[in-house]
Amino acid sequence: MLVVRHGQSEWNALGRWQGQEDPPLTDLGRMQARVAAGRIGTVDLVVASDLQRAVETASIIAADLGVGPVVVEQGLRERHAGEWQGLTKDDIEQDWPGWLAERRRPPGFEATDPFTERITAALDNLAHVHAGAEILVVSHGGVIYLLEEHHGHAFERIPNLGGRHLTHHGPDRGITLGERMILVDDDELATLPQQL
């Protein structure tokens, strides 16, 4: 599997925490998806979180690859950010001073254990139902961070259309993480035709 973060959303562009809120992609996000499609290679299946920024990214990529329809999996949606959804870092710092630096979270923030169980169950199901398939999973930064943290990797920000390869060995044998992959270099997008 290759698990990638969706293209830029309207709230990414504004610096707002999204969590499970559902803003659409920007035009840049759509362009990122089109560029990424040319760099993914061959896949048997494209799966997306049910949030529209992931579904739209996956749909653009799947159409360009000639693979479809996109399989929508609610279990792969982003972590709920509680009271921080819709807020900018400045908003959070004003109302919860120091919490971001201390990696503290508000009461409504989805706890790690249920988030891990949800993501693990979704990936287990995909591996079971589509055993042996090469799968592109379009999901969210928080999902990738969770997988990396669970496998002992330190936090490192991942850009839109960045991802992580993984091999799922079955529910009893777990997951092996592969390399990170950045499918789109935002600097190069400025040089591409806008109609891309």
C-alpha positions as CSV (number, residue, x, y, z in Angstrom):
1,M,0.0,0.0,0.0
2,L,1.0,3.6,-0.5
3,V,-0.8,5.8,2.0
4,V,-0.8,9.5,0.9
5,R,-2.1,12.7,2.3
6,H,-4.8,14.5,0.2
7,G,-4.2,17.6,-1.9
8,Q,-4.4,21.1,-0.5
9,S,-7.8,21.9,0.9
10,E,-9.3,25.4,1.4
11,W,-8.6,25.1,5.1
12,N,-5.0,24.0,4.5
13,A,-4.6,27.2,2.5
14,L,-5.9,29.2,5.4
15,G,-3.9,27.4,8.1
16,R,-7.0,26.0,9.9
17,W,-7.1,22.7,11.7
18,Q,-9.5,20.5,9.9
19,G,-9.9,17.2,11.8
20,Q,-13.1,15.7,10.6
21,E,-14.5,19.0,9.2
22,D,-15.0,18.7,5.4
23,P,-13.6,21.6,3.3
24,P,-13.1,20.9,-0.4
25,L,-9.8,21.0,-2.4
26,T,-8.4,24.2,-3.7
27,D,-7.4,24.5,-7.4
28,L,-3.8,23.9,-6.3
29,G,-5.0,20.7,-4.5
30,R,-6.6,19.5,-7.7
31,M,-3.4,20.3,-9.7
32,Q,-1.3,18.4,-7.0
33,A,-3.5,15.4,-7.5
34,R,-3.1,15.5,-11.3
35,V,0.7,15.8,-11.0
36,A,0.8,13.0,-8.4
37,A,-1.1,10.6,-10.6
38,G,1.8,10.7,-13.1
39,R,4.2,9.6,-10.4
40,I,2.4,6.8,-8.6
41,G,2.9,3.9,-11.0
42,T,0.6,1.0,-11.4
43,V,-2.0,0.3,-8.7
44,D,-4.9,-2.2,-8.6
45,L,-7.2,-0.2,-6.4
46,V,-7.6,3.4,-5.1
47,V,-9.2,3.8,-1.7
48,A,-10.1,7.1,0.1
49,S,-11.2,8.4,3.4
50,D,-14.9,9.6,3.2
51,L,-13.9,13.2,3.7
52,Q,-14.3,15.1,0.4
53,R,-10.7,16.4,0.3
54,A,-9.5,12.7,0.2
55,V,-12.3,11.5,-2.1
56,E,-11.7,14.3,-4.7
57,T,-7.9,13.7,-4.6
58,A,-8.5,10.0,-5.1
59,S,-11.0,10.5,-7.9
60,I,-8.6,12.7,-9.9
61,I,-5.8,10.2,-9.5
62,A,-8.0,7.2,-10.2
63,A,-9.3,8.8,-13.4
64,D,-5.8,9.6,-14.6
65,L,-4.6,6.0,-13.8
66,G,-7.7,4.4,-15.4
67,V,-8.5,2.6,-12.1
68,G,-11.9,2.7,-10.4
69,P,-14.3,3.2,-9.0
70,V,-12.7,4.7,-5.8
71,V,-13.5,2.6,-2.7
72,V,-14.5,4.9,0.1
73,E,-13.6,3.8,3.6
74,Q,-14.9,5.9,6.5
75,G,-12.4,4.3,9.0
76,L,-9.6,6.1,7.2
77,R,-10.9,9.6,8.0
78,E,-8.7,12.1,9.9
79,R,-8.5,12.2,13.6
80,H,-11.2,14.4,15.2
81,A,-9.5,17.6,16.5
82,G,-12.2,18.4,19.0
83,E,-12.5,22.1,19.9
84,W,-9.6,23.0,17.6
85,Q,-11.4,22.1,14.4
86,G,-11.6,25.3,12.3
87,L,-9.1,27.2,14.4
88,T,-5.7,28.5,13.3
89,K,-2.5,28.0,15.3
90,D,-2.8,31.7,16.5
91,D,-6.4,31.0,17.6
92,I,-5.3,27.9,19.6
93,E,-2.3,29.7,21.1
94,Q,-4.6,32.5,22.3
95,D,-7.1,30.2,24.0
96,W,-4.8,27.4,25.0
97,P,-1.4,29.1,25.5
98,G,1.5,26.7,25.3
99,W,-0.5,23.6,24.5
100,L,0.8,23.2,20.9
101,A,4.4,23.4,22.1
102,E,3.7,20.9,24.9
103,R,1.8,18.6,22.5
104,R,-1.3,18.8,24.7
105,R,-4.7,18.4,23.2
106,P,-8.2,19.6,24.2
107,P,-10.8,17.3,25.7
108,G,-12.7,16.6,22.5
109,F,-9.6,15.6,20.6
110,E,-9.8,11.9,19.5
111,A,-7.6,9.8,21.8
112,T,-4.8,7.8,20.4
113,D,-6.1,4.3,21.3
114,P,-9.4,4.5,19.5
115,F,-7.8,6.3,16.6
116,T,-5.2,3.5,16.3
117,E,-7.9,0.9,16.5
118,R,-10.0,2.6,13.8
119,I,-7.1,2.9,11.4
120,T,-5.8,-0.6,12.1
121,A,-9.2,-2.1,11.5
122,A,-9.6,-0.2,8.2
123,L,-6.2,-1.3,6.9
124,D,-6.8,-4.9,8.1
125,N,-10.1,-5.0,6.2
126,L,-8.5,-3.7,3.0
127,A,-5.6,-6.2,3.3
128,H,-8.2,-9.0,3.8
129,V,-10.7,-8.1,1.1
130,H,-8.0,-7.1,-1.5
131,A,-5.2,-9.6,-0.6
132,G,-2.2,-9.2,-2.8
133,A,-3.4,-6.0,-4.5
134,E,-1.3,-2.9,-4.9
135,I,-3.4,-0.3,-3.2
136,L,-3.2,3.5,-3.2
137,V,-4.9,4.9,0.0
138,V,-5.7,8.6,0.0
139,S,-6.1,9.7,3.6
140,H,-4.8,12.4,5.9
141,G,-1.6,13.6,7.6
142,G,-2.8,12.5,11.0
143,V,-3.2,8.9,9.7
144,I,0.3,8.8,8.4
145,Y,1.7,10.4,11.6
146,L,-0.1,7.8,13.7
147,L,1.4,4.9,11.6
148,E,4.8,6.4,11.8
149,E,4.6,7.0,15.6
150,H,3.3,3.5,16.2
151,H,6.4,2.2,14.4
152,G,8.9,4.4,16.3
153,H,9.4,7.2,13.9
154,A,9.8,10.8,15.1
155,F,7.3,13.4,14.0
156,E,8.2,15.1,10.7
157,R,5.6,17.2,8.9
158,I,4.3,15.6,5.7
159,P,3.2,17.8,2.8
160,N,0.1,17.4,0.7
161,L,0.5,14.4,-1.6
162,G,3.3,13.1,0.6
163,G,3.0,9.5,1.7
164,R,4.4,6.4,3.2
165,H,4.7,2.9,1.7
166,L,3.6,0.0,3.9
167,T,3.3,-3.7,3.6
168,H,0.4,-5.3,5.4
169,H,1.3,-8.9,6.3
170,G,-2.2,-9.8,7.6
171,P,-4.0,-9.0,10.8
172,D,-1.9,-11.5,12.9
173,R,1.4,-10.4,11.5
174,G,1.0,-6.6,11.3
175,I,2.4,-3.9,9.1
176,T,6.0,-3.0,8.0
177,L,6.6,0.6,7.1
178,G,8.6,1.4,4.0
179,E,10.0,4.7,2.8
180,R,8.3,8.1,2.7
181,M,7.5,9.4,-0.8
182,I,6.8,13.0,-1.8
183,L,4.8,12.9,-5.0
184,V,4.6,16.6,-5.6
185,D,7.2,19.3,-5.2
186,D,5.2,22.5,-4.6
187,D,8.0,24.7,-6.1
188,E,7.7,22.9,-9.4
189,L,4.0,23.5,-9.6
190,A,4.6,27.2,-10.3
191,T,6.3,26.3,-13.5
192,L,3.4,24.0,-14.8
193,P,0.6,25.2,-17.0
194,Q,-2.5,26.2,-14.9
195,Q,-4.8,24.1,-17.1
196,L,-2.9,20.9,-16.0
